[in-house]
Amino acid sequence: MKAFLKKHELKLAIGGGIACFAVFFGMLGFACWQFSLPKFQDVTIELGQPMPALEAFLTEHADPEKVSMVTLESELDLTKFGELAVTLDHHGARETVKLTVADTTAPQITLQDLVRDIRYVPDPADFVAESFDLSETTLSFAKEIPAPENYGDTAVEVVITDAAGNTASATATLSYVWLIDQFTLEYGDTLEKADVLMDPQKDADLLPQEQLDAVNAGGVGTYTLTSTDKGQVNTCTVTVVDTTGPELEVQDVERYVGGRSVKLEDFLVSATDLSGEVTTALLTEPSMKKVSNQTIQIQATDIYGNTTVKEATLHIVADTSSPNFSGVSSLTVEKHSKPDFAEGVTAYDTKDGNVEFTYDASKVDTSKPGTYYVTYKAVDSSGNTTTHRRKVTVNHDAEDTAALVAKMAEKCDSDAESIRDFVREYISYSTNWGGDDPVWYGFKNRSGNCYVHAKCLQDMLEYRGYSTKLIWVTDKSHYWVLVYIDGHWRHIDATPGVRHTKYSLMTDEQRHETLQGRDWDRDNWPEAV
């Protein structure tokens, strides 16, 4: 019985061990099957989409907490379509899958109509107003555009194809014209046919010159040119604009500190414009308070609001200049007259204009002939002073001349020859005739010609009681004196020179000899024999 029990226990023990091994190996097989299941999958995105999240690469067999991306996102170029390799890690096991960047979106394109001349060679790019695609694109015409035979409209289809082969198309109109649709002309410029015709050499006759002349003769505004050819009408809108500022010329100005104010007109030389009326203004407020050089802006504006601004310099300077007198030239007055020494006299100052002045004429004695001086004085507002000394000559009269002759006569005795010698030595020879009073001139200036010498000698002789006559050669080229002495007339000459000193009191024969062939009218004077 004990042996039986031991045998039975052994069998139970062996059976239990076999069952445990079976469970272990079953669990191990399940684990290996589960590990072998795919954890990652390929992903496809559209070109232009961002990098997909990590979860997009996981299958249902993956444990998200054990997954990481081995490939760096910066290594992946998502700007181009194609296949990219992406390596991921699942609990130490790495696997590489594909990230496909697909481009299945057609490009976008917007066209614009074109107006061209008949010589234009079509280019699909010219018709594109806007286009968009994430990849490079090419342009083409859906069908070839034939060369035009006449002016008119042609439908144009442009096809856009991206790098993936996706296409889109749009239609525009190509208009063959001879006249552009619009032109802007600056006022003052001349509109020419070449400005508006596509081919002015070919189509000049299609546009009447009268229409251009009307534009050129008009002003600012909008004009329509109309041209017809074989029933087709082309129009061009010409807009004449004035965008040019006026012609403006300015000048610098100088003023004194605290002096008269400066105005716009002081800076302005001219302001003109084709439109006619021009308004001007100072953009800078001048200051007269201190010495300075100020930049002054002057603006000119035409009727269309166009402006021109120019700069001038305002020089504010210290007043160091004195007034200037005018009307103070030398003055000759008559004896015993009462002249107004202020008449015609002005004192002008560059800062103050005309200023008041004073004068001192206390030393002028009009009762006595001679030369005197009047002193004038003017002071400006800055204290600058000017004085001027004016020469005043008081004329002599006959009484003065007679007194002068008497004074001269007292310097010598009464002998005629002595008197002649005195005049000859006292008065030197010059070409001056002595003016209105040669006797006064001769004795005062101690010079004069033969006429002066003769008149001075005659007056002195007559003062001493002699009878005399003034005598001259027929052409009046020489003057001397006839004096009556001891019952005879004799020629006497006070003019210096050897010809006139050869004889003292001369007869006619002696006088004629000294004159060297010149003669006098013998019938007009008494004989000296």
C-alpha positions as CSV (number, residue, x, y, z in Angstrom):
1,M,0.0,0.0,0.0
2,K,2.8,2.5,0.8
3,A,4.5,1.5,-2.4
4,F,1.4,2.2,-4.4
5,L,1.0,5.6,-2.8
6,K,4.6,6.6,-3.5
7,K,4.2,5.5,-7.1
8,H,1.0,7.5,-7.5
9,E,2.5,10.6,-6.0
10,L,5.4,10.4,-8.4
11,K,3.1,10.4,-11.3
12,L,1.2,13.4,-10.1
13,A,4.4,15.3,-9.6
14,I,5.6,14.5,-13.1
15,G,2.3,15.5,-14.6
16,G,2.2,18.8,-12.8
17,G,5.7,19.7,-14.0
18,I,4.8,19.0,-17.6
19,A,1.7,21.3,-17.3
20,C,3.8,24.2,-15.9
21,F,6.3,23.9,-18.8
22,A,3.4,24.0,-21.3
23,V,2.0,27.2,-19.8
24,F,5.5,28.9,-19.9
25,F,6.2,28.1,-23.4
26,G,2.7,29.2,-24.4
27,M,3.2,32.5,-22.9
28,L,6.6,32.9,-24.5
29,G,5.2,32.2,-27.9
30,F,2.5,34.8,-27.5
31,A,5.0,37.4,-26.5
32,C,7.2,36.6,-29.6
33,W,4.1,36.9,-31.9
34,Q,3.1,40.1,-30.4
35,F,6.7,41.6,-30.7
36,S,6.8,40.6,-34.4
37,L,3.6,42.7,-35.3
38,P,4.4,46.0,-37.2
39,K,4.5,49.0,-35.0
40,F,4.9,51.7,-37.8
41,Q,3.2,52.5,-41.1
42,D,3.8,54.6,-44.2
43,V,2.2,58.1,-44.4
44,T,1.2,60.2,-47.3
45,I,0.7,64.0,-47.2
46,E,-0.2,66.7,-49.8
47,L,2.5,69.1,-50.9
48,G,2.4,72.1,-48.7
49,Q,1.1,70.4,-45.6
50,P,3.2,70.4,-42.4
51,M,5.1,67.5,-41.0
52,P,2.5,65.0,-39.7
53,A,2.4,64.2,-36.0
54,L,4.3,61.1,-34.7
55,E,1.0,59.3,-34.0
56,A,0.3,59.2,-37.8
57,F,3.2,56.7,-38.2
58,L,2.0,54.3,-35.4
59,T,-0.1,51.2,-35.9
60,E,-2.4,49.8,-33.3
61,H,0.4,47.4,-32.2
62,A,2.6,50.3,-31.1
63,D,3.0,51.6,-27.6
64,P,3.0,55.4,-28.0
65,E,5.0,55.8,-24.8
66,K,7.8,53.6,-26.1
67,V,8.1,55.4,-29.5
68,S,10.5,58.1,-30.7
69,M,11.6,59.5,-34.0
70,V,15.2,58.9,-35.0
71,T,15.2,61.0,-38.3
72,L,15.4,64.7,-37.5
73,E,12.6,66.7,-39.0
74,S,15.1,69.3,-40.3
75,E,16.5,66.6,-42.5
76,L,13.2,66.2,-44.3
77,D,12.4,68.5,-47.3
78,L,8.7,68.8,-47.5
79,T,8.8,71.5,-50.2
80,K,9.1,69.0,-53.0
81,F,7.0,66.1,-53.8
82,G,8.4,62.5,-53.6
83,E,9.3,59.8,-51.1
84,L,11.2,60.4,-47.9
85,A,12.7,57.7,-45.5
86,V,11.7,58.2,-41.9
87,T,13.3,56.0,-39.1
88,L,11.5,55.5,-35.8
89,D,12.3,53.6,-32.6
90,H,10.0,51.4,-30.6
91,H,11.4,50.2,-27.3
92,G,14.9,49.9,-28.9
93,A,13.7,48.4,-32.1
94,R,14.1,50.7,-35.1
95,E,12.1,50.6,-38.3
96,T,12.1,52.8,-41.5
97,V,8.9,53.7,-43.2
98,K,8.1,56.0,-46.2
99,L,6.7,59.6,-46.0
100,T,5.2,60.3,-49.4
101,V,4.8,64.0,-50.3
102,A,2.2,64.0,-53.0
103,D,1.1,66.8,-55.4
104,T,-2.4,66.3,-56.7
105,T,-3.5,70.0,-56.7
106,A,-3.7,71.8,-60.0
107,P,-2.1,75.2,-60.3
108,Q,-4.1,78.4,-60.0
109,I,-3.9,81.0,-62.8
110,T,-5.6,84.3,-63.7
111,L,-5.1,85.9,-67.1
112,Q,-5.3,89.5,-68.3
113,D,-6.4,90.8,-71.7
114,L,-3.6,92.3,-73.8
115,V,-3.7,95.1,-76.3
116,R,-0.7,95.0,-78.8
117,D,0.3,96.1,-82.2
118,I,0.2,93.7,-85.1
119,R,4.0,93.1,-84.9
120,Y,3.6,91.5,-81.4
121,V,4.9,87.9,-81.0
122,P,2.7,86.2,-78.3
123,D,4.3,85.0,-75.1
124,P,2.1,83.1,-72.6
125,A,3.8,84.8,-69.7
126,D,2.5,88.2,-70.9
127,F,-1.1,87.1,-70.3
128,V,-0.6,86.0,-66.7
129,A,-1.9,88.4,-64.1
130,E,-1.5,86.0,-61.2
131,S,-0.5,82.4,-60.8
132,F,0.2,80.1,-57.9
133,D,1.5,76.6,-57.2
134,L,3.8,75.1,-54.7
135,S,6.0,73.6,-57.3
136,E,7.7,75.0,-60.4
137,T,5.3,75.6,-63.3
138,T,5.6,76.0,-67.0
139,L,3.3,78.0,-69.4
140,S,2.2,77.2,-72.9
141,F,-0.6,78.0,-75.3
142,A,-3.3,75.4,-75.7
143,K,-2.9,75.9,-79.4
144,E,-0.7,77.9,-81.6
145,I,-1.7,81.6,-82.2
146,P,-1.4,82.4,-85.9
147,A,0.2,85.6,-87.1
148,P,-2.6,88.2,-87.5
149,E,-3.5,89.5,-90.9
150,N,-5.7,92.4,-89.7
151,Y,-6.4,94.3,-86.6
152,G,-8.9,92.7,-84.3
153,D,-9.5,90.3,-81.3
154,T,-8.1,86.8,-80.8
155,A,-9.1,84.4,-78.0
156,V,-6.0,83.0,-76.3
157,E,-5.9,79.9,-74.0
158,V,-2.9,79.6,-71.7
159,V,-2.1,76.3,-70.0
160,I,-0.1,76.1,-66.7
161,T,1.5,72.8,-65.7
162,D,3.2,72.1,-62.4
163,A,6.2,69.8,-61.8
164,A,3.8,66.9,-60.9
165,G,2.0,67.2,-64.2
166,N,-1.2,68.9,-62.8
167,T,-2.6,71.4,-65.2
168,A,-5.0,74.3,-65.4
169,S,-6.0,76.7,-68.1
170,A,-7.7,80.1,-68.6
171,T,-8.7,82.2,-71.6
172,A,-7.9,85.8,-72.4
173,T,-8.3,88.2,-75.3
174,L,-5.5,89.5,-77.4
175,S,-6.5,92.7,-79.2
176,Y,-4.4,93.9,-82.1
177,V,-4.8,97.6,-82.4
178,W,-3.0,100.6,-83.9
179,L,-3.9,103.1,-81.2
180,I,-3.0,102.7,-77.5
181,D,-6.0,103.0,-75.2
182,Q,-4.7,105.8,-72.9
183,F,-1.9,108.3,-72.7
184,T,-0.9,110.9,-70.1
185,L,0.6,114.2,-71.4
186,E,2.2,116.8,-69.2
187,Y,0.7,120.2,-69.8
188,G,3.1,122.2,-72.0
189,D,4.4,119.2,-73.8
190,T,3.4,118.5,-77.4
191,L,1.3,115.4,-78.3
192,E,2.8,113.6,-81.2
193,K,1.5,110.7,-83.3
194,A,4.4,108.6,-82.1
195,D,3.0,108.9,-78.5
196,V,-0.3,107.1,-79.2
197,L,0.2,105.0,-82.4
198,M,1.6,101.5,-82.0
199,D,3.4,101.8,-85.4
200,P,3.5,105.5,-86.3
201,Q,5.4,104.9,-89.6
202,K,2.8,102.5,-90.8
203,D,-0.4,104.0,-89.4
204,A,0.2,107.7,-89.3
205,D,-2.6,108.3,-91.8
206,L,-5.1,106.6,-89.6
207,L,-5.0,109.4,-87.0
208,P,-6.1,112.9,-88.1
209,Q,-3.6,115.5,-87.1
210,E,-6.5,117.9,-86.2
211,Q,-7.3,115.8,-83.2
212,L,-3.8,116.1,-81.9
213,D,-3.8,119.8,-82.6
214,A,-7.0,120.2,-80.5
215,V,-5.3,118.5,-77.5
216,N,-2.1,120.7,-77.9
217,A,-4.2,123.8,-78.1
218,G,-6.3,122.9,-75.1
219,G,-5.5,123.0,-71.4
220,V,-5.5,120.5,-68.6
221,G,-8.3,117.9,-69.1
222,T,-9.3,114.7,-70.8
223,Y,-9.5,114.2,-74.5
224,T,-10.6,111.3,-76.8
225,L,-8.8,110.5,-80.0
226,T,-10.8,108.4,-82.4
227,S,-9.4,106.5,-85.4
228,T,-11.2,104.2,-87.9
229,D,-9.8,101.5,-90.2
230,K,-11.9,99.1,-92.3
231,G,-14.9,99.5,-90.0
232,Q,-12.9,99.0,-86.8
233,V,-12.7,101.9,-84.4
234,N,-9.8,102.5,-82.0
235,T,-10.0,105.2,-79.3
236,C,-7.3,106.6,-77.0
237,T,-8.0,108.7,-73.9
238,V,-5.4,111.4,-73.6
239,T,-5.2,113.0,-70.1
240,V,-3.4,116.3,-70.0
241,V,-2.1,116.9,-66.5
242,D,-0.1,119.6,-64.8
243,T,2.3,118.1,-62.3
244,T,5.1,120.7,-62.8
245,G,5.6,123.4,-60.3
246,P,6.0,127.1,-61.3
247,E,9.3,128.6,-62.4
248,L,10.6,130.4,-59.4
249,E,13.6,132.8,-59.1
250,V,14.7,134.3,-55.8
251,Q,17.5,136.5,-54.5
252,D,19.4,137.0,-51.3
253,V,18.5,140.1,-49.2
254,E,20.6,142.1,-46.7
255,R,19.1,144.1,-43.8
256,Y,20.4,145.8,-40.7
257,V,19.7,144.6,-37.2
258,G,16.5,146.2,-36.0
259,G,16.1,147.8,-39.4
260,R,13.1,147.9,-41.7
261,S,11.3,144.6,-42.0
262,V,11.8,142.3,-45.0
263,K,8.9,141.2,-47.2
264,L,8.2,138.5,-49.7
265,E,8.7,140.9,-52.6
266,D,12.2,141.6,-51.4
267,F,13.2,137.9,-52.1
268,L,11.1,137.4,-55.2
269,V,12.6,137.9,-58.6
270,S,10.0,136.1,-60.7
271,A,7.3,133.4,-60.5
272,T,5.7,132.1,-63.6
273,D,3.7,129.1,-64.8
274,L,2.1,127.9,-68.0
275,S,-1.2,127.7,-66.2
276,G,-1.2,131.4,-65.6
277,E,-1.8,132.5,-62.1
278,V,0.8,131.8,-59.5
279,T,0.6,132.5,-55.7
280,T,3.7,133.0,-53.6
281,A,4.4,132.8,-49.9
282,L,7.2,132.9,-47.3
283,L,7.5,129.6,-45.6
284,T,10.0,131.0,-43.1
285,E,9.4,133.8,-40.7
286,P,12.4,136.3,-40.9
287,S,13.9,137.7,-37.7
288,M,15.5,141.1,-37.6
289,K,16.7,140.9,-34.0
290,K,20.4,139.8,-34.2
291,V,23.2,139.4,-36.7
292,S,22.7,136.2,-38.6
293,N,22.4,134.5,-41.9
294,Q,19.0,133.0,-42.2
295,T,17.8,130.5,-44.8
296,I,14.4,131.7,-46.1
297,Q,12.1,129.4,-48.0
298,I,9.9,130.9,-50.7
299,Q,7.1,128.8,-52.2
300,A,5.3,129.3,-55.5
301,T,2.0,127.5,-56.2
302,D,0.1,127.2,-59.5
303,I,-3.7,126.9,-59.9
304,Y,-3.4,123.0,-59.8
305,G,-1.6,123.0,-56.5
306,N,1.8,122.2,-57.9
307,T,4.5,123.9,-55.8
308,T,8.1,124.9,-56.2
309,V,10.2,125.8,-53.1
310,K,13.5,127.7,-53.3
311,E,15.8,129.1,-50.7
312,A,17.4,132.5,-50.3
313,T,19.6,133.9,-47.6
314,L,18.7,136.8,-45.4
315,H,21.8,138.5,-44.2
316,I,21.2,140.4,-41.0
317,V,24.2,142.6,-40.5
318,A,25.3,145.3,-38.0
319,D,24.9,148.9,-39.0
320,T,28.4,150.3,-39.3
321,S,27.8,152.6,-42.3
322,S,27.2,156.3,-41.9
323,P,24.8,158.4,-43.9
324,N,25.9,159.8,-47.3
325,F,25.3,163.4,-48.3
326,S,24.2,164.5,-51.8
327,G,23.7,167.9,-53.2
328,V,26.8,169.3,-51.4
329,S,29.0,170.0,-54.3
330,S,30.9,173.3,-54.4
331,L,28.7,176.4,-54.4
332,T,29.2,179.9,-55.9
333,V,27.0,182.7,-54.6
334,E,26.8,186.3,-55.3
335,K,28.0,189.0,-53.0
336,H,25.4,190.2,-50.5
337,S,23.1,187.2,-51.3
338,K,21.3,185.1,-48.7
339,P,21.8,181.5,-49.9
340,D,19.8,178.6,-48.5
341,F,22.6,176.1,-47.7
342,A,20.0,173.3,-47.1
343,E,18.4,173.6,-50.5
344,G,18.9,170.5,-52.6
345,V,20.9,168.7,-49.8
346,T,19.9,165.2,-48.6
347,A,21.5,162.8,-46.2
348,Y,20.6,159.1,-47.0
349,D,21.3,156.1,-44.7
350,T,21.1,152.6,-46.0
351,K,19.2,151.5,-42.8
352,D,17.1,154.6,-42.0
353,G,16.6,156.1,-45.4
354,N,16.6,159.9,-45.5
355,V,17.8,161.3,-42.2
356,E,17.9,164.8,-40.8
357,F,21.0,166.9,-40.9
358,T,22.4,170.1,-39.5
359,Y,24.9,172.6,-41.0
360,D,27.2,175.4,-39.8
361,A,27.6,178.4,-42.1
362,S,28.7,180.8,-39.5
363,K,32.0,181.5,-41.2
364,V,30.5,182.4,-44.6
365,D,30.6,186.2,-45.1
366,T,28.6,187.1,-48.2
367,S,29.6,190.7,-47.9
368,K,33.1,189.9,-48.8
369,P,34.3,187.9,-51.8
370,G,36.3,184.8,-51.1
371,T,36.3,181.1,-50.4
372,Y,34.4,179.8,-47.3
373,Y,33.3,176.4,-46.0
374,V,29.9,175.1,-44.7
375,T,30.1,172.0,-42.4
376,Y,27.2,169.5,-42.6
377,K,26.5,166.8,-40.1
378,A,24.1,163.8,-40.1
379,V,23.6,161.0,-37.5
380,D,21.7,157.7,-38.2
381,S,19.7,155.7,-35.6
382,S,22.7,153.6,-34.9
383,G,24.8,156.6,-34.0
384,N,26.9,156.5,-37.1
385,T,27.9,160.1,-37.9
386,T,28.9,161.8,-41.2
387,T,30.3,165.3,-41.6
388,H,30.9,167.0,-44.9
389,R,32.8,170.2,-45.6
390,R,31.3,172.2,-48.5
391,K,33.2,174.8,-50.4
392,V,31.3,178.1,-50.9
393,T,32.7,180.8,-53.2
394,V,31.4,184.4,-52.8
395,N,31.7,186.2,-56.1
396,H,33.3,189.6,-56.3
397,D,31.7,192.6,-58.0
398,A,33.1,195.5,-60.0
399,E,33.8,197.4,-56.8
400,D,36.0,194.5,-55.6
401,T,37.8,194.4,-58.8
402,A,38.5,198.2,-58.7
403,A,39.7,197.8,-55.1
404,L,42.0,195.0,-56.1
405,V,43.4,197.1,-59.0
406,A,44.0,200.0,-56.6
407,K,45.7,197.6,-54.2
408,M,48.0,196.3,-56.9
409,A,48.7,199.8,-58.2
410,E,49.9,200.8,-54.8
411,K,52.6,198.2,-55.0
412,C,54.5,200.2,-57.7
413,D,55.0,203.8,-58.7
414,S,53.0,205.6,-61.4
415,D,55.5,205.2,-64.2
416,A,53.9,203.3,-67.1
417,E,56.9,201.1,-67.7
418,S,57.1,200.3,-64.0
419,I,53.5,199.3,-64.0
420,R,54.0,197.1,-67.0
421,D,57.0,195.4,-65.4
422,F,55.0,194.8,-62.2
423,V,52.2,193.1,-64.2
424,R,54.7,191.0,-66.2
425,E,56.4,189.7,-63.1
426,Y,53.4,189.4,-60.9
427,I,51.3,187.4,-63.3
428,S,52.8,184.3,-65.0
429,Y,51.8,183.1,-68.4
430,S,49.1,180.4,-68.9
431,T,46.5,179.7,-71.5
432,N,43.6,180.8,-69.3
433,W,41.5,183.7,-70.6
434,G,40.3,184.7,-67.1
435,G,36.6,184.1,-67.4
436,D,34.1,186.9,-66.9
437,D,36.6,189.1,-65.1
438,P,40.1,188.5,-66.4
439,V,41.5,191.3,-64.2
440,W,40.3,189.7,-61.0
441,Y,41.4,186.3,-62.2
442,G,44.9,187.5,-63.2
443,F,45.6,189.2,-59.9
444,K,44.0,186.5,-57.7
445,N,45.5,183.5,-59.5
446,R,48.6,185.3,-60.7
447,S,48.4,183.6,-64.0
448,G,46.7,184.1,-67.4
449,N,47.3,184.5,-71.1
450,C,48.1,187.7,-73.1
451,Y,44.5,189.0,-72.7
452,V,44.7,188.7,-68.9
453,H,48.0,190.5,-68.9
454,A,46.7,193.3,-71.2
455,K,43.5,193.9,-69.1
456,C,45.4,194.0,-65.8
457,L,47.9,196.5,-67.3
458,Q,45.2,198.7,-68.8
459,D,43.2,198.9,-65.5
460,M,46.3,199.8,-63.5
461,L,47.4,202.4,-66.1
462,E,44.0,204.0,-66.1
463,Y,44.0,204.0,-62.3
464,R,47.2,206.0,-62.5
465,G,45.5,208.4,-64.9
466,Y,46.7,207.3,-68.2
467,S,44.5,207.1,-71.4
468,T,44.6,203.6,-72.9
469,K,43.2,201.5,-75.6
470,L,43.1,197.7,-75.7
471,I,44.5,196.5,-79.0
472,W,44.8,193.1,-80.8
473,V,46.0,191.5,-84.0
474,T,43.5,190.9,-86.7
475,D,43.0,187.2,-85.8
476,K,42.9,188.1,-82.0
477,S,45.8,185.7,-81.3
478,H,47.5,188.4,-79.2
479,Y,46.4,191.4,-77.0
480,W,48.3,194.4,-75.6
481,V,47.7,198.1,-74.7
482,L,48.0,201.5,-76.4
483,V,49.0,204.2,-73.9
484,Y,49.0,207.9,-74.4
485,I,52.3,209.4,-73.1
486,D,53.7,212.9,-73.6
487,G,51.4,213.6,-76.6
488,H,52.0,210.3,-78.3
489,W,50.4,206.9,-78.5
490,R,52.8,204.0,-77.7
491,H,52.4,200.3,-77.7
492,I,53.1,198.6,-74.4
493,D,52.9,194.8,-73.7
494,A,53.0,193.1,-70.2
495,T,53.0,189.6,-71.7
496,P,56.2,187.7,-70.7
497,G,58.5,186.7,-73.5
498,V,61.5,188.0,-75.5
499,R,59.4,189.2,-78.4
500,H,57.5,191.5,-76.1
501,T,60.5,192.8,-74.1
502,K,62.7,193.9,-77.0
503,Y,61.3,197.5,-76.9
504,S,59.7,199.3,-74.0
505,L,57.3,201.9,-75.4
506,M,56.9,200.9,-79.0
507,T,56.0,202.8,-82.2
508,D,53.9,201.1,-84.8
509,E,57.0,200.0,-86.7
510,Q,58.6,198.5,-83.6
511,R,55.4,196.8,-82.6
512,H,55.0,195.3,-86.0
513,E,58.6,194.0,-85.9
514,T,58.0,192.2,-82.6
515,L,54.8,190.6,-83.9
516,Q,56.8,189.0,-86.7
517,G,54.5,189.7,-89.6
518,R,51.2,189.8,-87.7
519,D,49.3,193.1,-87.9
520,W,46.4,194.9,-86.5
521,D,43.6,196.8,-88.2
522,R,45.4,200.1,-88.5
523,D,42.1,202.0,-89.2
524,N,40.7,201.2,-85.8
525,W,43.5,202.5,-83.6
526,P,45.5,205.7,-83.6
527,E,49.0,205.8,-85.0
528,A,52.1,205.4,-82.8
529,V,54.8,207.3,-84.6
